[in-house]
Amino acid sequence: PGEEAVLAGRVQWLKPVSLQDCWLGIARYLVDHGQFTAAKRLCAAALALARATSESEAEAQALLLQARLAAFIQQPETAIDLIQSAQANGGSVKFWRDSVLLYAEVRGGMRSGGFKDARTALEGGIAMLEAVARGSSTAAHIAINAACQVKLQLAHLLSKHAQQQLQEEDVDVAIRLHNTAVAAVDSAVKQLQHTGASILRLQAMQQLAELRLQDPERRILQKQHRQQQQRPLQGQPADAAGSVLPLDERPLLMEVRGLLQIAEQEAIVLAQACSPNTTEQPRLTDAEPSVAPEARSRNPTAVNTPVSRLRASVQLQLAQVELELSQLSLQYTGVDRLGRQPSFPVMQGRDAQAVVQYLEHADGYDKGTSVADDGQPFYDHAL
């Protein structure tokens, strides 16, 4: 059976697969594996058959595939003309999603007005797909998923251009573009929560975490902090500049960690749902060099599925954030300890320095040390 195509509230019921659809499917496979010459021949044959049988949807798909081939061989003008010819025939929601994404990819790589035209096309595609979702309850989840994919591509385009503007010292434009990209991905994450596109939602959450870490304001603060480290501290020798602590980014990293932890839990649930008979393989240790066969996974192929690979990607991204957070926490141990230390009251007629010293070295008892540097017990300093 073919695809259920929904556009403008009209449902085209399932129909048998035609010969040109088979040829197009084989051609897509060949394109994905770099066999462009064979794919071009099959695509031309499918296009001729679609025109002979007046199959406008198949003709649009063939033209779109030819545009993809033209983009691969570095012919952007030809690719854009083919995309526009394909869109003139119309098609399903999936076709409009693919055509808008391909147009934005090709046009965005061109120099003269590429970013502006690509952004306009993506924003127009989002508006069109969301209008389809509002106009038809049957096609709502299909159109929303397609619109969210376009939003992710729009966010990628805006983020890339924001980094370029930041390098050109246009900070205001970079921040505005970045905020728009974050809003688009955040909207996609919320919409995908109820549409059943779990893999796409996990990818959106990963992209949102990356955007949080690529904030232009964070880059500016890092640059200012590096410049401050390179300058000698006031009243101290030049080599004392290296004693400045790194920029405290723990609030941002904890926010990103929370987002990735949610993504990890959803990935685990999804992996368990896809492979219900798969159990976690225990880790090998020196004391346990081998594991019984019954303790291993009953489904070895489950470790090489799209869901398992996505889960591993989320866990790797989370591990990188955890590593940065632990390094900052370790470097800020002394600062945090001083920050938690209560202000000592003023004692008239007595020097409170001995008591402060006692409180600072109080952790010596936990480490088995109860003697200060001068050889006297800590409680003697406090007396």
N, C-alpha and C positions, 0 to 999 in steps of 0.2 A: 504493500500500500504506500501511497504517496503521502505528502505532508498536508495537514489541515491548515489551509491558508485563510487568514482572517484579515480583512482590510475594510475600514469604514463601516464596520458593523455587519458586513455580509460574510457569510460562511460558505466556503467552497468545500463541499463534502469530499471525503477521501475517494481517490480514484486509482485505478491500476497504474503501475509504473510503466511508462512508455519506453521505447527504444532510445529516444534522445536523452531521457533521464538517466538511463543506464550508462550511456556514453559520457554524459556530464559527470556522473559519479566516478567513473574510471579516470576521467581527465583531471578531476580534483585530486585524486590519489597520486597521479603522476606529477602534478604540480608540487604537491607537498614533498615529493621525493626527488625533485630537481630534474625530472624527465620532461623538459619543456617542449622539445620537438614533437614527441609522440602526443603530448597533451594538446599541442596546437592543432595537429591533424584531427584528433577526435573532436575537439571543440568546434572546428570548422564543419565537420560532418554533422554534428548535432545541431548546429545553427541552421544549416541548409535544410535538414529534415524538419526542424521546428517551423521554419518559414513555409515549407511546402504543405505542412499540415495545419497551418494557422494557429499554432500553439504559442500565444504571446508570452505566457509565463516562462515556458522553456526557452524561447528566444531571448528573453531578458536575462535568464540565468547564463545562457551561452555567451551573451555579450559581456556580462559581468566577469565571467571567467577569462574571456579574452583581454579584458581590461587589467585583470590581475597579472596575466602573462606579460602584458606590455609594461606594467610597473616593474616586474622582475628584471626585464632586459633594459631598464633605464630609458623608457620612452614615456615620460609623464604626460606629454600633450596628447599622444594617442590614447593613453589610458583614460584621461578625463573625457575625451570625446566618446569613447565606448561606454563609459559610465553614464553619461548623459543620454546616449541612445538607449541604453538598457532601462533607465528610469522612465523614459517616454512610454515604454510598454507596460510599466507597472509590475506588481507582483505581491507576494505575501509580506507579512511583517518581517520575517527573517531576511527576505530579499532587500527590503528598505534599510534594515539595520546594516547588512553587509555592504550595501552600496554607499551608504553615508560614511561608514568607517573607512572603506577603501578610498573614497574621494578625499576625506580629511587626511589620510596618510600620504596620498600622492601629492595633494595640493600643499600640505604643510611642509613638504620637503623642497618646494620651489622657493626661489628667493623673492621675487617681486609680489608682494601682497599675499604670500602663502599662508602666514599665520592668521591674518584677518579672515581670509576666505575659508580656511579650515575651521576656524572657530565659529564662523557664521553657519557653516554647514552642519556642524555638530549640534549647535544650539537649536537650529531649525529641525533637525532630526529628532531631538529630544521632545520638542514641542509637538511635533506630528505624532510620535508614538504615544505620548501621554494623552493626546486628544483621542486617539484610537482606544486607549484604555478606558477613558471616561465615557466614550460613546457606545461601548459594547461590553457587557458584563462577561460574555463568553470569552472574549479575547483579552480581558483585563490582565491576567497574569502573564500571558505571552508578550503583550505589548510592554508591560512594566519591566519584565526581564530584559527585553531588547533596549528599552530606554536607559536602564541602568548600565548596560554594557557601553552605550554611547557616552553616558556620564563619566565612566571610568576613563574612556579615551579622551574626553574633553579635559578631565583633570590632569591627565598625563601631559597633554599639549600645553596647558596653562602653566603647570609646574616647570616644564622645560624652558618655556619662554621667561618665566619669572627668574630662573637661575641666570639666564643670559642678561636680563635687565639688571640683576644684582651685580654682575661682573662689570657692567657699564656704569655703575654707581647711581642708577635710577632706582632708589630705594622705595619710594612711594608706589611706583608702578609695580615693582616686584611684590611688595606686601599685598597690594590689591589683587593681583593675579593669584597669588598663593591662597589668599582667603577665599576667593571664588572657587578654586580647585578643592579646597578642604570642604567647603559647603556642598559641592557637587557629590563628592565621595560619601560624605556623611549622610546626605539624602538617599544615596543608593543603598547604603548599609541598612538604613531604617526601612526602606521599601522592600528590600529583599528578604526581610525577616518573615514575611507572610506569603511569599510567592512560591516557595518550594525550591528555589535555586540556591541550594546550600553551598555548592562549590563556588559559585559566583559571589556569594556573600562573604565567604572566607577570603577570596581574592581581594574584595573591596576593603575588608578590614585590614589586610596586610598593606594595601596601598595607603589607607588612611594613617596607619602607623608610620609609614615612610614619610608621608607628607608632614606629620607632626615633627619628625626629626629634621626635615629640610626647611623648617621655618626660616625665612630671611631675617627676622628679628633675632633668632638664635645665632645665625651666622655673624650678624653685626656685633652682638655681644661677645662672641668668641674672638672676633678680630680685635675689638677694643681691649679685651683681657690680655691677648697676646702682646699687644703694643704696650700695655702697662707692665707686663712681665719683663719686656726688653729694656725698659727704662730703669735706672737705679732707684731704689727706694730713697725717699727724702731723709737725709741725715744718716744714711748707711752707705757702706762701700758698694761698688758696682756689682760684686759677686753675690750680694745679698738679694738681688732681684730674683734669683732662682728659687728663693724660699717662699714666694707668693703661691698660695694655693690655687689649684685649677678652678675654673668657673663652676659654681654649684648649680648643676642642672638636674638635681635629684627630683624636684617636683615634676618636671617634664618627663623624665625617664619613668617615674612611677606611674604617671598617667598612661604612657605608651605601654608599659608592662601590664597594666590592668586591661587594656584593650586586647593585647595579644594573649593574655590568659583566657579571656572569654573566647577568642578565636580557637585557642588550643582545645578548650573543653568541647566546643562545637565540632571540631575536627575529630576528636576522639569518639564522640557519640556517632558521628557520621560513619567513621571507619568501622565501628562495632556493628552498625546497622547494615553496612555493605557486606561484612564478613562475620556473621553471627557465630560461626564455629571456630573463629580464630581466637586464640588465647595469647596473652603476652608471653614472649619467650624469656625465660629467666636468664640473667646475666651470668656468664662464666666467671669463676673466681679461681684463685690458686688452690684453694682447698677443695674445689669442686670442678675438676678439669673437664668433665663431661656431663651431659644431661641426658636423662633417659629419653628415648624416642617419643614416649607417650606424653612427655612434658613439653615437647616442642609444638610449634604451630601445626595444626591439622590442615591448613591451607597455605602452603608456601608461596603461592602466587599472589597472596593478598598483600605482600610487601612491595609489590611492583604495580600497584593500581594507581590511577590518578588521585584517588582520595588519600592513599597512604603517602604518596609523594607530596601532596599538598600539606598533609599533617606534618611531615618531616620539615617542610619549608617553614611552616609557622613555628615549630619548636626551635629551629635554628635561629630564626629572627628573634624569638623570645630569649634564647640563650645569649645572644649578642647584647641585648638590652640589659639582661641580668648582670653580665660581666662588667659593662660600663657602670652600672649602678653600684656594684660591690666595690669597684675600684675607687669611686668617689666617696663611698661611705668609709672606706678604710683611710683615705687621705684626710677626711674631715672628722676623724675620731676625736682628736684633741679639741677641735673647735666645738664640736657637739657637747663634749664633756664640760667645757668651760661655760657653754650656753645654759646647760642644765644646772650649773652650780648656783645656789642661791647667794644673794649678796650678803656678806657678813656684816653684822651690826658694828657700829663704832663703839669701842670700849675705852672709856676715859681712864687715863692713867696707866693703861696696860697695852702692850704690843700684841696685836692679834695675829701677827705673821706666823707664829708657831702653830696656831690652830689651823690656819689656812694651809700650811704645809702638811699638817697631819691629814687634812681632808683630801688633799691632792694625792697623797701616797697611801690612801686607805685601801686601795686594791692590792697592796703588798701582802695583806693577810691572805687573800685568795690565792696568791701565787706562792705561798709558803715563806714569805719574807716579812719579817716584823722588825727589821733594824734599818734605820736611816743610813744615809751616806756617811755620817760622822760616827757611826758605830753605836749610837744610842737608840733605844727603843722609841717608837713613835709616840707612845703615851707619855714619855719623859718630855718630849717637845711641847706637848699640849698642857703640861702642868705649869 
